[in-house]
Amino acid sequence: MIDCHYWPTPNGWKVTIMLEECGLDYNLVPIDIGGGDQFKPEFLRISPNNRMPAIVDHAPKGGGDAIGLFESGAILEYLADKTGKFLPALTNEQAPERYKVLQWVHWQMANLGPMMGNANHFKNYARNITDDPSQLEYGVKRFMGEVDRLSGVMDAQLSANTYLAGDKYSIADMAAWPWAFLLGRMIDENIWQTFPHLKRWVDLVASRPAVQTGRKVGADLGKKELTEEETKARQNILFNQSNDKVRAARKEAAHSL
Ligand SMILES: N[C@@H](CCC(=O)N[C@@H](CS)C(=O)NCC(=O)O)C(=O)O
């Protein structure tokens, strides 16, 4: 059994989509990131970066102790190797295809995810936090510019390939789709006219039953009506983090081992 430490966000969906695609049994452990669960000692022991998703596999492939993992890209790679699905193996014959997939997984982790996350922060969330919205202009310009560039990178790749890493559906698609399908909603629905190949792929991946199921996992978790005060408290947890806070939480985690 695999524990999936999760909150319904694009990075969380990557993992639930993969678990559904592989037909693996899993137990959902909600990590309410607005409520501060990511700083709890038991979670920090699995995910020292205080971010979800994370997993604990109680029955690793080679036997032995349970294994805990954080970072969605590493989790996708692990689950692919565990099941032998959606990532070619590390054999002489398959290695070139494997690295084609992994380069797009790493591309997503280092580019599309962080840039879209920051674009969304400056464009949508930060307006309710700062007293001086003019401070946000450069951040919006910088990160929206990167999102535009990265959408063009995907569009060009998908103009010549059915899927992100070639002709086979892989963990690269599972890493990028949960962010890419939100581009219209986050930026503007007209964006799809500029990136038709990207839109073709977004719809193709969205048609997979496991993607539809994985994307809906825990959908109700974040849907509580909040008072203004509760919203402020949640924003303070998410957007006011420092090394002191993480160090203090890690100290507590170490003491409670
Ligand atoms: N690179 C990480 C990013 C994970 C991440 O940013 N998770 C967010 C939610 S999507 C989170 O846990 N935020 C909690 C916080 O900001 O304290 C991954 O892909 O796993």
Ligand as a Chemical Component Dictionary entry (heavy atoms), coordinates in Angstrom:
data_LIG
# 
_chem_comp.id                   LIG 
_chem_comp.type                 NON-POLYMER 
_chem_comp.pdbx_formal_charge   0 
_chem_comp.three_letter_code    LIG 
# 
loop_
_chem_comp_atom.comp_id 
_chem_comp_atom.atom_id 
_chem_comp_atom.alt_atom_id 
_chem_comp_atom.type_symbol 
_chem_comp_atom.charge 
_chem_comp_atom.model_Cartn_x 
_chem_comp_atom.model_Cartn_y 
_chem_comp_atom.model_Cartn_z 
_chem_comp_atom.pdbx_ordinal 
LIG N1  N1  N 0 8.695 20.903 -6.837 1  
LIG C1  C1  C 0 7.690 20.452 -5.906 2  
LIG C2  C2  C 0 6.727 21.583 -5.661 3  
LIG C3  C3  C 0 5.660 21.208 -4.678 4  
LIG C4  C4  C 0 4.823 22.402 -4.246 5  
LIG O1  O1  O 0 5.172 23.556 -4.530 6  
LIG N2  N2  N 0 3.736 22.100 -3.537 7  
LIG C5  C5  C 0 2.892 23.146 -3.036 8  
LIG C6  C6  C 0 1.458 22.947 -3.457 9  
LIG S1  S1  S 0 1.315 22.815 -5.223 10 
LIG C7  C7  C 0 2.945 23.100 -1.512 11 
LIG O2  O2  O 0 3.048 22.056 -0.917 12 
LIG N3  N3  N 0 2.880 24.271 -0.890 13 
LIG C8  C8  C 0 2.931 24.372 0.529  14 
LIG C9  C9  C 0 3.613 25.625 0.968  15 
LIG O3  O3  O 0 3.821 26.532 0.128  16 
LIG O4  O4  O 0 3.913 25.725 2.155  17 
LIG C10 C10 C 0 6.963 19.225 -6.480 18 
LIG O5  O5  O 0 6.727 19.236 -7.684 19 
LIG O6  O6  O 0 6.688 18.288 -5.716 20 
# 
loop_
_chem_comp_bond.comp_id 
_chem_comp_bond.atom_id_1 
_chem_comp_bond.atom_id_2 
_chem_comp_bond.value_order 
_chem_comp_bond.pdbx_ordinal 
LIG N1  C1  SING 1  
LIG C1  C2  SING 2  
LIG C1  C10 SING 3  
LIG C2  C3  SING 4  
LIG C3  C4  SING 5  
LIG C4  O1  DOUB 6  
LIG C4  N2  SING 7  
LIG N2  C5  SING 8  
LIG C5  C6  SING 9  
LIG C5  C7  SING 10 
LIG C6  S1  SING 11 
LIG C7  O2  DOUB 12 
LIG C7  N3  SING 13 
LIG N3  C8  SING 14 
LIG C8  C9  SING 15 
LIG C9  O3  DOUB 16 
LIG C9  O4  SING 17 
LIG C10 O5  DOUB 18 
LIG C10 O6  SING 19 
# 
